[in-house]
Amino acid sequence: MEVYFTIEKTATAEFKDRGSKFLAYAWPVKTVDQVKDCLQEVKKEHPKATHHCFAYRLGTDGLQFRANDDGEPSGTAGKPILGQIDSKQLTDVLVVVVRYFGGTLLGAPGLINAYKMSTAMVLQLIPVVQKNVEAKYYLSFDYTILNEIMTVLKQQNCTVFSQELQLFCAMEIGIPKAVQELTLLKLNDIRGLEIKKI
């Protein structure tokens, strides 16, 4: 069975080093737009902070990621944050660390340690969850066959991402990769159902 690890709720942690304060925020995210919204939220909450450094990894293949130093010396903030996300093998996660400068220079090794520690602390506060890798499909059908479709989706542990239930219905679903073939066979047996891969 193909699985991935992520977090399902947000958390905040604080780390202090020689007068500087590091506030770490972690969010479960699915898209770059969600990442942008979270970053705006933090910048509004901490407009006087010297740096808003972050890293994220998205997607079940983990190929979409970014590490940002936000003015800190190159490689001293974003990479240590991403390193902590990767050490727990997480995806669909954003960590933002806000820094308030305390007057004492930490130097590159000190900064790397501070960003690493604050990220480790916030990620320890959130339980890691295991999820099935899913293939996404779009279903369109007449309302009269809704019960048949829902029965198959429940039996196969599918996820319903969105649904529009009128006389004519539409649904976006996720089918666990491990049962994808069998689920599609069962769904294709239902007359009047149209299935498209997203």
N, C-alpha and C positions, 0 to 999 in steps of 0.2 A: 504494500500500500504506500502510495506517495504522500508524504506529509511535510508540513513546514511548521516552524515555531514562531509565535508572535506574542503580543500582549493585548489584553482586551480593555484595560482601563488606563487612566492617566495617573501620574504621580509627580511629586516634587521633593527634592532633597537639597540640603545646604551643606557646603563644605567651606571651611575657612583656612587660609594659609597666610601667615605673616601680614595680617591686616586686610588682605584681599578676600572678598566674599564671592563665592561661586554658587549660583542657584541653578540647579538642573531640573529640567522639565522633560518628561517622556510622554509621548502620545502614540496610540495606535492610529496609523494612517494608511490609506489605500492609494491616494493619488497625489500628484505634485500640487494640485490646487488646494488640497487639505493641508499640505505642508506650508504653503504660502499663508493660509488663514491662521494657522497656529503661530507662525513667525510674527505676523501682524499683531496678534493677540499679546504675545510676549513683549514686543516692542512698545505697545501701548501701555502695558502694565509697568514696564521698566524703561521709561524714556531717558533716564539719566545714567543708565549703566554704560560703562565704557565699551563693552563688547557683547554681541549676541551671536555666539558661535554655535554651529549645529552640524549634524550629520543625519542622514536617513538612508534606509535601504527599503526598496519596494519590490513587490512581485514575488511569486512563488519560486521563480528561477533566481531571484536575488540580483539580477543584472542591472537594475536601475538604482543608482545610489549617488550621493554627493556628500562631500565634506567641505565645510566652509570655516575659514579662520577669522573672518570679520575683523581684519586689521591686526590680529596677533601675528607674531613671526610665523612664517610659512611652516606648516606641518606641526605646530605646537598645540592646536586646538581641535580642528575638524577631524584630523586623522586619529588622535587618541579617542575621540568620541566614537567614531566609526569602528575603531578597533574593539571597543567594549561591546558594541552591538554585535559585531561579528564573532566575538569570543563566546557569546551565548547562542550563536547561530540563529539570530532573530531576523525577521523581515517584516515589512509593513510597520516599521517603527521610525519615529522621529525623536531625537533628543536635542534639546536646545539648552546650552549652558550660558547663563547671563553672568558677566563678571563686573563687580564693583571694585575698582582699584583702591588699594589700601595704603599706598605710599612707598612700600618696600618692593623693589624689583625682584621678581622670582627667577629670572633667567629662563632660557629655553627648557632645561630639564625640569625646573620647578613648575613651569606652565603645563608641560606635557603631563606631569604627575597630577596636578590639580584638576585638569580637564578629565583625565582618566579616572581619578578617584570620585569626582562628583557624578560622572556618568555611571560608574559601578554602583555607587550608593543609590541612585534613583532607580536603576534597573533591579536592584535587590528588593525593592519595595513592592514590585509587581509580580504576581504569579505568571510564569510562562505557560502558554497554552499550546497544545498541539492541534493542528487543523489539517484536514484532508486537502490535497491539491485538487482543484476542481476545474472542469472545462465548462465554459459559459455558453449558454444557448438561449435563444429567443423563441418563445412559443406563442402561436396565435391560434385561437380556437373559438368555437361557439360555446356559450355559457352552459348548454345542456350536457357537455362532457367534462365539466370541471371536476366532479367527484372522481371520475375514473383517473384523471390526470393526477389529482392530489393523492390518491391511493398509491400510485406508482412512485411519486416523489417521496412520500413518507417511507415506503418500504425500502427505497434505495438511499435514504439519508441525504437527499438533495437539499440544497439551499435555495430559497426563493429570495432574490435580491429586490425585485420590484414586481408589482402586479397591478393590472387595471381590469377590474371585473365589472363589465357592463354586459349588454346583450352579446357583444363581441368582445372577447377577452384577449389580453396580452400579458406575457410574463417573462421576466428574465430570471433564469435559474442557473445554478452551479451543480454539475454532476461530478461526484468523486471519480477521479481517474480510474480507480481500481474497479469500479462497476459501470464505467461509461458505456461499454459495448452492450451489456445486458440491459441497462436502463434505456438506451436508444431503441433496442429491439422491442421492449415492452411499450414504449411510447409510440413507436411506429405502428403498433398493432391497433392503436386507438384511431378509429375513422374520424376524419374531419380535423385532425390536429396537424398544424404546419410547424416544422422545426427548422431553425436556422442557427448555425454556429456563429457566435459573436467573435 
